[in-house]
Amino acid sequence: MFKRYTTLESVTLNHPRLTAVLCCGGNLMAASWHTPLSRVPFRYGIAIRPQNDTHALLTRIGHCSLNFLDIDEYEKIDYTGSVHAHEEKKSDHCGFNVMMHDANANPIFEHALSVFGCRLHDKIETGDHTLFICDVEEIFLSDNTALEPTLFMGHGRYATLNEERRVSLRV
Ligand SMILES: Cc1cc2nc3c(=O)[nH]c(=O)nc-3n(C[C@H](O)[C@H](O)[C@H](O)COP(=O)(O)O)c2cc1C
């Protein structure tokens, strides 16, 4: 049986969503509403609410890094998604270790599986979020195979993959 809803207002989606930390203008924001949009050129969409300080920052600055982090970082990720830039300087408190920077001086964190260096291409108002369409100008992939992705399921629940299944590839 299923419960039926017609809006998201009273629902917490229970499917796991890959979660990243968006870094822009020295600020950090947890983001789980994002998706690839094009392979060539590589474009990536991130949905951001106008109430978040990141919305104005990314609009003004026009570039960011998107860090896809290991599950052990979940409390730090959650912190960046629970506090606004105008309330606290999150980069002073979050505890992420900056390993290097992308071409636009946005941080690349130590326990990232991958990081996108993004430049804003376009914006579309989709409703109560704005879709920021970014050109991914740089892709950083970690060679640490022990890292596991962070998945968010709402209401403070985080998980990672615990089983991989493979199909045989068609040639
Ligand atoms: C795991 C997680 C994922 C989130 N994903 C998004 C998202 O995709 N888009 C968004 O606008 N807010 C998202 N949020 C909420 C923002 O991260 C949160 O409002 C944050 O405090 C905004 O920071 P800022 O005001 O410094 O930009 C998420 C929060 C959490 C905890």
The ligand as a Gaussian input file, in Angstrom:
#p B3LYP/6-31G(d) Opt

LIG

0 1
 C       21.879000      17.567000       3.437000
 C       21.306000      18.909000       3.035000
 C       21.070000      19.177000       1.708000
 C       20.562000      20.428000       1.299000
 N       20.345000      20.659000      -0.022000
 C       19.946000      21.870000      -0.415000
 C       19.802000      22.179000      -1.802000
 O       20.054000      21.348000      -2.687000
 N       19.380000      23.429000      -2.135000
 C       19.114000      24.382000      -1.206000
 O       18.734000      25.516000      -1.569000
 N       19.259000      24.139000       0.126000
 C       19.681000      22.916000       0.531000
 N       19.849000      22.661000       1.845000
 C       19.642000      23.731000       2.822000
 C       20.864000      24.692000       2.880000
 O       22.078000      23.974000       2.864000
 C       20.771000      25.534000       4.177000
 O       19.601000      26.340000       4.130000
 C       22.029000      26.362000       4.425000
 O       21.974000      26.844000       5.758000
 C       22.173000      27.535000       3.466000
 O       23.378000      28.183000       3.743000
 P       23.694000      29.666000       3.225000
 O       22.553000      30.551000       3.685000
 O       24.994000      30.005000       3.870000
 O       23.763000      29.588000       1.724000
 C       20.307000      21.419000       2.273000
 C       20.542000      21.138000       3.644000
 C       21.028000      19.902000       4.003000
 C       21.304000      19.614000       5.468000

